[in-house]
Amino acid sequence: MSSIFINGTQFRVSKTLSAMVAISAISNAASPVASTATPPSAGDVLVINSGWPALDETVWRAAAPTADGFELEGADTTVQRLYPVGKGAGSYRKVLDWFSLDQMQDVQITGGEQQNYQYQYVEDLRSQQLQKPTFKTPVVLTFTMDYDRKKEWYGELIAADILKAPVVVEAVYPDGGVVYYYGFPAFNKNPVGGANTNLQNSFVLSLRADTTTYEGV
């Protein structure tokens, strides 16, 4: 049984991503091998673009690099209905640098709720309504920080908001577990607050893909 508080969690946001590097193939395996003429270094944080929608725009750490490839640490592409053989080629971009988030009072995640199409048949005398799943609502993270124009994140988030390019957010939990998020940033540089409370800014991340989690101790 585990009990993990968010207290002590460290967050940082990608500042710059490298140019795209071509991946000619990705194997069907646990910790699959990505073939490339320009492999990254072990431990590099990568945004993967792939012909497999289930892998596209996900974030992984590079592992076991060789002269012509590297592993996607922790990924699993063995289910061929999700990862058809020979269709995984694409590219990667490496996170080159980061800036940290601090003075954070709250982190909330919303969305991801399953939506359904509901229907019934005229001939069904039970008048039984049926449903089938359609889509899930967008997943959104909201970070609330105490307003401080002198902090690096304040200027960097203003720039990210203007550029509207997706960013990587890394969360490192107190037990050493790491979660990677990838999505579009939005930042309101104007602080809000009431009497006897700190002025605060909100940073919102709208996810583009599933998160990636690496377990801690």
Residue pairs with C-beta under 8 A, 6 or more apart in sequence:
2 175
4 173
4 174
4 175
4 177
5 174
6 107
6 173
7 174
8 173
8 174
9 107
9 171
9 172
9 173
9 174
10 100
10 171
10 172
11 100
11 101
11 104
11 107
11 143
11 169
11 170
11 171
11 172
12 98
12 99
12 100
12 101
12 169
12 170
13 98
13 99
13 100
13 101
13 153
13 156
13 157
13 160
13 167
13 168
13 169
13 170
13 185
14 45
14 95
14 96
14 97
14 98
14 167
14 168
14 169
15 96
15 97
15 98
15 99
15 156
16 95
16 96
16 97
17 47
17 93
17 94
17 95
17 96
17 168
18 93
18 94
18 95
18 96
19 93
20 49
20 91
20 92
20 93
21 36
21 38
21 40
21 91
21 92
21 93
21 94
22 36
22 37
22 38
22 91
23 34
23 35
23 36
23 48
23 50
23 88
23 89
23 90
23 91
23 92
24 35
24 36
24 37
24 89
25 34
25 35
25 86
25 88
25 89
26 32
26 33
26 34
26 35
26 50
26 52
26 55
26 72
26 77
26 83
26 88
26 89
26 90
27 33
27 34
27 77
27 88
28 77
28 78
28 80
28 83
28 85
28 88
29 76
29 77
29 78
30 75
30 76
30 78
31 63
31 64
31 71
31 72
31 73
31 74
31 75
31 76
32 71
32 72
32 75
32 76
32 77
32 88
33 69
33 70
33 71
34 48
34 69
34 70
34 71
34 72
34 92
35 68
35 69
36 68
36 69
36 70
36 92
37 68
39 62
39 65
39 66
39 67
39 68
39 69
39 70
40 46
40 62
40 65
40 70
40 92
40 94
41 62
41 65
42 62
42 63
42 64
42 65
42 70
43 61
43 62
43 63
44 61
44 62
44 94
44 95
45 59
45 60
45 61
45 62
45 94
45 95
45 168
45 170
45 180
46 59
46 60
46 61
46 62
46 72
46 92
46 93
46 94
46 95
47 57
47 58
47 59
47 92
47 93
47 95
47 166
47 168
47 182
48 55
48 56
48 57
48 58
48 59
48 60
48 72
48 90
48 91
48 92
49 56
49 57
49 90
49 91
49 92
49 93
50 56
50 88
50 89
50 90
51 87
51 88
51 89
51 90
52 77
52 82
52 83
52 84
52 87
52 88
54 82
54 83
55 75
55 77
55 83
55 88
56 90
56 209
57 166
57 182
57 208
57 209
58 75
58 182
58 209
58 210
58 212
59 168
59 180
59 181
59 182
59 209
59 212
60 72
60 73
60 74
60 75
60 180
60 212
61 72
61 73
61 74
61 214
62 70
62 71
62 72
62 73
63 70
63 71
63 72
63 73
64 70
64 71
73 214
74 212
74 214
75 212
77 83
77 88
95 168
98 170
99 152
99 153
99 156
100 152
100 153
101 143
101 145
101 153
101 203
102 145
102 151
102 153
103 145
103 146
103 148
103 151
104 143
104 144
104 145
104 146
105 144
105 145
105 146
105 198
105 200
106 142
106 143
106 144
107 141
107 142
107 143
107 144
108 141
108 142
108 144
109 139
109 140
109 141
109 142
110 139
110 140
110 142
111 136
111 137
111 138
111 139
111 140
112 136
112 137
112 139
113 136
113 137
114 133
114 136
115 133
115 134
115 135
115 136
115 137
116 131
116 132
116 133
116 134
117 131
117 132
117 133
117 134
118 129
118 130
118 131
119 129
119 130
119 131
120 127
120 128
120 129
120 130
121 130
138 206
138 207
139 206
139 207
140 204
140 205
140 206
140 207
141 169
141 181
141 183
141 204
141 205
141 207
142 202
142 203
142 204
142 205
143 202
143 203
143 204
143 205
144 200
144 201
144 202
145 151
145 153
145 200
145 201
145 202
145 203
146 198
146 199
146 200
146 201
147 191
147 193
147 198
147 199
147 200
147 201
148 154
153 203
154 189
154 201
157 185
157 187
157 189
157 201
157 203
158 187
158 189
160 167
160 185
160 187
161 185
161 186
161 187
161 189
164 184
164 185
165 184
166 182
166 183
166 184
166 185
166 208
167 182
167 183
167 184
167 185
167 205
168 180
168 181
168 182
169 180
169 181
169 182
169 183
169 205
170 178
170 179
170 180
170 181
171 178
171 179
171 180
171 181
172 178
173 179
173 216
175 216
175 217
176 216
176 217
177 213
177 214
177 215
177 216
178 213
178 214
178 216
179 211
179 212
179 213
179 214
180 211
180 212
180 213
181 205
181 207
181 211
182 207
182 208
182 209
183 205
183 206
183 207
183 208
184 205
184 206
184 208
185 203
185 204
185 205
186 203
186 204
186 205
186 206
187 201
187 202
187 203
187 204
188 201
188 202
189 201
190 201
191 199
191 200
191 201
192 199
192 200
192 201
192 202
193 199
193 200
